[in-house]
């Protein structure tokens, strides 16, 4: 189907989802991007102990803790405005 045809269907209020490949959809901002961070050995050891205690990987605990902190900071900034 040509883009013009799809535009016409959309503009007329038709359901165009059957013409889309939903398997390739991604939510903006959710793509993975690698970063390298150097931590002191004591932090890595502490992360490993905590990760083992709760049954997750080191990477998982780092991601969760950073996400939680960023959410807290965003809420804090929003409350101060």
N, CA, C and O atoms as a GROMACS GRO file, in nm:
protein
  324
    1UNK      N    1   0.085  -0.117   0.000
    1UNK     CA    2   0.000   0.000   0.000
    1UNK      C    3   0.090   0.124   0.000
    1UNK      O    4   0.191   0.129   0.070
    2UNK      N    5   0.051   0.221  -0.079
    2UNK     CA    6   0.127   0.345  -0.086
    2UNK      C    7   0.092   0.435   0.033
    2UNK      O    8  -0.017   0.426   0.090
    3UNK      N    9   0.186   0.520   0.069
    3UNK     CA   10   0.168   0.610   0.182
    3UNK      C   11   0.045   0.698   0.163
    3UNK      O   12  -0.027   0.726   0.260
    4UNK      N   13   0.021   0.743   0.041
    4UNK     CA   14  -0.096   0.829   0.015
    4UNK      C   15  -0.226   0.757   0.047
    4UNK      O   16  -0.319   0.816   0.102
    5UNK      N   17  -0.232   0.628   0.012
    5UNK     CA   18  -0.352   0.549   0.040
    5UNK      C   19  -0.371   0.534   0.191
    5UNK      O   20  -0.483   0.546   0.242
    6UNK      N   21  -0.261   0.507   0.261
    6UNK     CA   22  -0.268   0.493   0.406
    6UNK      C   23  -0.311   0.625   0.471
    6UNK      O   24  -0.391   0.625   0.564
    7UNK      N   25  -0.258   0.735   0.422
    7UNK     CA   26  -0.297   0.867   0.473
    7UNK      C   27  -0.446   0.891   0.456
    7UNK      O   28  -0.512   0.943   0.546
    8UNK      N   29  -0.501   0.855   0.341
    8UNK     CA   30  -0.644   0.874   0.315
    8UNK      C   31  -0.728   0.791   0.412
    8UNK      O   32  -0.827   0.839   0.466
    9UNK      N   33  -0.687   0.666   0.433
    9UNK     CA   34  -0.761   0.581   0.528
    9UNK      C   35  -0.758   0.642   0.668
    9UNK      O   36  -0.861   0.650   0.735
   10UNK      N   37  -0.639   0.687   0.709
   10UNK     CA   38  -0.624   0.746   0.842
   10UNK      C   39  -0.708   0.873   0.855
   10UNK      O   40  -0.780   0.891   0.953
   11UNK      N   41  -0.700   0.959   0.754
   11UNK     CA   42  -0.774   1.086   0.758
   11UNK      C   43  -0.925   1.064   0.759
   11UNK      O   44  -0.999   1.148   0.812
   12UNK      N   45  -0.971   0.953   0.702
   12UNK     CA   46  -1.115   0.925   0.702
   12UNK      C   47  -1.161   0.853   0.828
   12UNK      O   48  -1.278   0.819   0.842
   13UNK      N   49  -1.066   0.830   0.922
   13UNK     CA   50  -1.102   0.768   1.049
   13UNK      C   51  -1.100   0.616   1.047
   13UNK      O   52  -1.143   0.552   1.143
   14UNK      N   53  -1.051   0.557   0.940
   14UNK     CA   54  -1.042   0.411   0.930
   14UNK      C   55  -0.937   0.356   1.026
   14UNK      O   56  -0.843   0.426   1.064
   15UNK      N   57  -0.955   0.231   1.066
   15UNK     CA   58  -0.855   0.162   1.147
   15UNK      C   59  -0.744   0.115   1.054
   15UNK      O   60  -0.766   0.028   0.969
   16UNK      N   61  -0.626   0.172   1.069
   16UNK     CA   62  -0.515   0.138   0.979
   16UNK      C   63  -0.419   0.036   1.040
   16UNK      O   64  -0.320  -0.001   0.976
   17UNK      N   65  -0.447  -0.011   1.161
   17UNK     CA   66  -0.352  -0.099   1.229
   17UNK      C   67  -0.328  -0.229   1.153
   17UNK      O   68  -0.219  -0.285   1.163
   18UNK      N   69  -0.426  -0.278   1.079
   18UNK     CA   70  -0.405  -0.401   1.003
   18UNK      C   71  -0.303  -0.383   0.891
   18UNK      O   72  -0.254  -0.482   0.835
   19UNK      N   73  -0.271  -0.259   0.858
   19UNK     CA   74  -0.173  -0.231   0.753
   19UNK      C   75  -0.034  -0.202   0.809
   19UNK      O   76   0.059  -0.173   0.734
   20UNK      N   77  -0.019  -0.209   0.940
   20UNK     CA   78   0.108  -0.176   1.004
   20UNK      C   79   0.177  -0.302   1.056
   20UNK      O   80   0.110  -0.397   1.097
   21UNK      N   81   0.310  -0.302   1.053
   21UNK     CA   82   0.388  -0.412   1.110
   21UNK      C   83   0.417  -0.377   1.255
   21UNK      O   84   0.512  -0.305   1.285
   22UNK      N   85   0.333  -0.428   1.346
   22UNK     CA   86   0.344  -0.394   1.488
   22UNK      C   87   0.468  -0.454   1.553
   22UNK      O   88   0.507  -0.411   1.662
   23UNK      N   89   0.530  -0.552   1.490
   23UNK     CA   90   0.647  -0.616   1.550
   23UNK      C   91   0.769  -0.525   1.551
   23UNK      O   92   0.867  -0.552   1.621
   24UNK      N   93   0.764  -0.418   1.473
   24UNK     CA   94   0.880  -0.329   1.467
   24UNK      C   95   0.862  -0.202   1.548
   24UNK      O   96   0.948  -0.115   1.547
   25UNK      N   97   0.749  -0.190   1.618
   25UNK     CA   98   0.724  -0.070   1.696
   25UNK      C   99   0.813  -0.064   1.818
   25UNK      O  100   0.840  -0.165   1.882
   26UNK      N  101   0.859   0.057   1.850
   26UNK     CA  102   0.934   0.079   1.973
   26UNK      C  103   0.884   0.207   2.036
   26UNK      O  104   0.838   0.298   1.967
   27UNK      N  105   0.892   0.214   2.166
   27UNK     CA  106   0.854   0.334   2.239
   27UNK      C  107   0.976   0.424   2.246
   27UNK      O  108   1.086   0.379   2.280
   28UNK      N  109   0.957   0.551   2.216
   28UNK     CA  110   1.068   0.645   2.220
   28UNK      C  111   1.133   0.645   2.358
   28UNK      O  112   1.065   0.644   2.461
   29UNK      N  113   1.266   0.646   2.358
   29UNK     CA  114   1.340   0.652   2.483
   29UNK      C  115   1.364   0.517   2.549
   29UNK      O  116   1.426   0.511   2.655
   30UNK      N  117   1.315   0.408   2.488
   30UNK     CA  118   1.333   0.278   2.550
   30UNK      C  119   1.444   0.195   2.485
   30UNK      O  120   1.474   0.085   2.530
   31UNK      N  121   1.503   0.248   2.380
   31UNK     CA  122   1.612   0.176   2.316
   31UNK      C  123   1.731   0.171   2.412
   31UNK      O  124   1.756   0.264   2.488
   32UNK      N  125   1.803   0.061   2.406
   32UNK     CA  126   1.917   0.042   2.495
   32UNK      C  127   2.039   0.113   2.439
   32UNK      O  128   2.066   0.110   2.319
   33UNK      N  129   2.112   0.176   2.528
   33UNK     CA  130   2.238   0.240   2.492
   33UNK      C  131   2.341   0.199   2.596
   33UNK      O  132   2.319   0.213   2.716
   34UNK      N  133   2.453   0.148   2.548
   34UNK     CA  134   2.557   0.102   2.640
   34UNK      C  135   2.637   0.220   2.694
   34UNK      O  136   2.668   0.314   2.622
   35UNK      N  137   2.668   0.211   2.822
   35UNK     CA  138   2.758   0.307   2.885
   35UNK      C  139   2.856   0.228   2.972
   35UNK      O  140   2.824   0.121   3.022
   36UNK      N  141   2.973   0.281   2.987
   36UNK     CA  142   3.072   0.219   3.074
   36UNK      C  143   3.094   0.310   3.193
   36UNK      O  144   3.113   0.431   3.179
   37UNK      N  145   3.092   0.251   3.310
   37UNK     CA  146   3.112   0.326   3.434
   37UNK      C  147   3.218   0.252   3.516
   37UNK      O  148   3.210   0.131   3.534
   38UNK      N  149   3.314   0.327   3.564
   38UNK     CA  150   3.416   0.269   3.652
   38UNK      C  151   3.377   0.294   3.796
   38UNK      O  152   3.355   0.408   3.836
   39UNK      N  153   3.369   0.186   3.875
   39UNK     CA  154   3.338   0.195   4.016
   39UNK      C  155   3.457   0.148   4.098
   39UNK      O  156   3.534   0.063   4.052
   40UNK      N  157   3.473   0.202   4.218
   40UNK     CA  158   3.574   0.145   4.307
   40UNK      C  159   3.535   0.000   4.341
   40UNK      O  160   3.418  -0.037   4.337
   41UNK      N  161   3.634  -0.078   4.373
   41UNK     CA  162   3.611  -0.220   4.400
   41UNK      C  163   3.510  -0.242   4.512
   41UNK      O  164   3.430  -0.336   4.505
   42UNK      N  165   3.512  -0.158   4.616
   42UNK     CA  166   3.419  -0.179   4.726
   42UNK      C  167   3.274  -0.163   4.682
   42UNK      O  168   3.185  -0.230   4.735
   43UNK      N  169   3.250  -0.074   4.584
   43UNK     CA  170   3.112  -0.056   4.534
   43UNK      C  171   3.071  -0.180   4.455
   43UNK      O  172   2.959  -0.229   4.472
   44UNK      N  173   3.158  -0.230   4.370
   44UNK     CA  174   3.126  -0.350   4.293
   44UNK      C  175   3.098  -0.467   4.387
   44UNK      O  176   3.002  -0.541   4.367
   45UNK      N  177   3.180  -0.482   4.489
   45UNK     CA  178   3.158  -0.591   4.586
   45UNK      C  179   3.025  -0.575   4.657
   45UNK      O  180   2.952  -0.672   4.676
   46UNK      N  181   2.993  -0.453   4.697
   46UNK     CA  182   2.865  -0.427   4.765
   46UNK      C  183   2.747  -0.451   4.673
   46UNK      O  184   2.646  -0.508   4.714
   47UNK      N  185   2.760  -0.410   4.548
   47UNK     CA  186   2.655  -0.436   4.450
   47UNK      C  187   2.633  -0.585   4.430
   47UNK      O  188   2.520  -0.633   4.425
   48UNK      N  189   2.743  -0.657   4.419
   48UNK     CA  190   2.733  -0.802   4.400
   48UNK      C  191   2.666  -0.871   4.519
   48UNK      O  192   2.584  -0.961   4.501
   49UNK      N  193   2.700  -0.828   4.639
   49UNK     CA  194   2.637  -0.887   4.758
   49UNK      C  195   2.487  -0.860   4.760
   49UNK      O  196   2.407  -0.950   4.786
   50UNK      N  197   2.450  -0.736   4.733
   50UNK     CA  198   2.307  -0.701   4.735
   50UNK      C  199   2.232  -0.770   4.622
   50UNK      O  200   2.120  -0.818   4.641
   51UNK      N  201   2.293  -0.775   4.505
   51UNK     CA  202   2.229  -0.843   4.392
   51UNK      C  203   2.207  -0.991   4.422
   51UNK      O  204   2.101  -1.046   4.393
   52UNK      N  205   2.307  -1.054   4.482
   52UNK     CA  206   2.294  -1.195   4.518
   52UNK      C  207   2.187  -1.214   4.625
   52UNK      O  208   2.110  -1.310   4.620
   53UNK      N  209   2.182  -1.122   4.720
   53UNK     CA  210   2.084  -1.132   4.829
   53UNK      C  211   1.941  -1.130   4.776
   53UNK      O  212   1.856  -1.205   4.824
   54UNK      N  213   1.915  -1.044   4.676
   54UNK     CA  214   1.778  -1.035   4.625
   54UNK      C  215   1.756  -1.116   4.498
   54UNK      O  216   1.645  -1.120   4.445
   55UNK      N  217   1.861  -1.182   4.448
   55UNK     CA  218   1.845  -1.275   4.337
   55UNK      C  219   1.837  -1.212   4.200
   55UNK      O  220   1.764  -1.259   4.113
   56UNK      N  221   1.913  -1.104   4.179
   56UNK     CA  222   1.918  -1.041   4.047
   56UNK      C  223   2.064  -1.024   4.005
   56UNK      O  224   2.155  -1.052   4.083
   57UNK      N  225   2.084  -0.978   3.884
   57UNK     CA  226   2.220  -0.954   3.837
   57UNK      C  227   2.268  -0.817   3.883
   57UNK      O  228   2.189  -0.731   3.921
   58UNK      N  229   2.399  -0.798   3.879
   58UNK     CA  230   2.457  -0.667   3.913
   58UNK      C  231   2.399  -0.559   3.821
   58UNK      O  232   2.362  -0.451   3.867
   59UNK      N  233   2.392  -0.589   3.693
   59UNK     CA  234   2.339  -0.492   3.597
   59UNK      C  235   2.196  -0.453   3.631
   59UNK      O  236   2.159  -0.336   3.624
   60UNK      N  237   2.116  -0.551   3.668
   60UNK     CA  238   1.976  -0.522   3.702
   60UNK      C  239   1.964  -0.430   3.822
   60UNK      O  240   1.885  -0.335   3.820
   61UNK      N  241   2.041  -0.456   3.925
   61UNK     CA  242   2.029  -0.373   4.044
   61UNK      C  243   2.078  -0.231   4.016
   61UNK      O  244   2.020  -0.135   4.068
   62UNK      N  245   2.181  -0.217   3.935
   62UNK     CA  246   2.229  -0.083   3.899
   62UNK      C  247   2.120  -0.008   3.824
   62UNK      O  248   2.093   0.108   3.853
   63UNK      N  249   2.059  -0.074   3.726
   63UNK     CA  250   1.955  -0.008   3.646
   63UNK      C  251   1.835   0.032   3.732
   63UNK      O  252   1.782   0.142   3.718
   64UNK      N  253   1.792  -0.058   3.819
   64UNK     CA  254   1.675  -0.029   3.903
   64UNK      C  255   1.706   0.086   3.998
   64UNK      O  256   1.626   0.179   4.011
   65UNK      N  257   1.821   0.081   4.065
   65UNK     CA  258   1.855   0.186   4.161
   65UNK      C  259   1.871   0.322   4.093
   65UNK      O  260   1.827   0.424   4.147
   66UNK      N  261   1.932   0.325   3.976
   66UNK     CA  262   1.947   0.453   3.906
   66UNK      C  263   1.811   0.505   3.861
   66UNK      O  264   1.782   0.624   3.874
   67UNK      N  265   1.727   0.416   3.809
   67UNK     CA  266   1.593   0.458   3.767
   67UNK      C  267   1.512   0.512   3.884
   67UNK      O  268   1.443   0.613   3.871
   68UNK      N  269   1.521   0.444   4.000
   68UNK     CA  270   1.449   0.492   4.119
   68UNK      C  271   1.498   0.630   4.160
   68UNK      O  272   1.418   0.718   4.193
   69UNK      N  273   1.628   0.650   4.159
   69UNK     CA  274   1.684   0.779   4.200
   69UNK      C  275   1.644   0.890   4.104
   69UNK      O  276   1.612   1.001   4.146
   70UNK      N  277   1.648   0.860   3.974
   70UNK     CA  278   1.608   0.961   3.876
   70UNK      C  279   1.461   0.998   3.891
   70UNK      O  280   1.424   1.114   3.875
   71UNK      N  281   1.377   0.899   3.921
   71UNK     CA  282   1.235   0.927   3.944
   71UNK      C  283   1.217   1.015   4.067
   71UNK      O  284   1.139   1.110   4.064
   72UNK      N  285   1.289   0.984   4.174
   72UNK     CA  286   1.283   1.066   4.296
   72UNK      C  287   1.326   1.210   4.268
   72UNK      O  288   1.261   1.304   4.313
   73UNK      N  289   1.433   1.225   4.194
   73UNK     CA  290   1.483   1.358   4.162
   73UNK      C  291   1.381   1.436   4.077
   73UNK      O  292   1.358   1.554   4.101
   74UNK      N  293   1.321   1.368   3.980
   74UNK     CA  294   1.222   1.433   3.896
   74UNK      C  295   1.100   1.477   3.978
   74UNK      O  296   1.045   1.585   3.956
   75UNK      N  297   1.058   1.392   4.072
   75UNK     CA  298   0.945   1.425   4.158
   75UNK      C  299   0.981   1.543   4.249
   75UNK      O  300   0.901   1.633   4.272
   76UNK      N  301   1.102   1.540   4.300
   76UNK     CA  302   1.149   1.648   4.388
   76UNK      C  303   1.153   1.780   4.312
   76UNK      O  304   1.110   1.883   4.365
   77UNK      N  305   1.204   1.777   4.192
   77UNK     CA  306   1.210   1.900   4.110
   77UNK      C  307   1.070   1.949   4.074
   77UNK      O  308   1.044   2.069   4.072
   78UNK      N  309   0.980   1.854   4.045
   78UNK     CA  310   0.843   1.891   4.011
   78UNK      C  311   0.769   1.952   4.128
   78UNK      O  312   0.687   2.042   4.109
   79UNK      N  313   0.797   1.905   4.249
   79UNK     CA  314   0.730   1.957   4.368
   79UNK      C  315   0.780   2.096   4.403
   79UNK      O  316   0.708   2.174   4.465
   80UNK      N  317   0.902   2.126   4.365
   80UNK     CA  318   0.961   2.256   4.399
   80UNK      C  319   0.922   2.367   4.304
   80UNK      O  320   0.953   2.484   4.329
   81UNK      N  321   0.854   2.334   4.198
   81UNK     CA  322   0.818   2.439   4.100
   81UNK      C  323   0.684   2.502   4.131
   81UNK      O  324   0.640   2.591   4.058
   0.00000   0.00000   0.00000
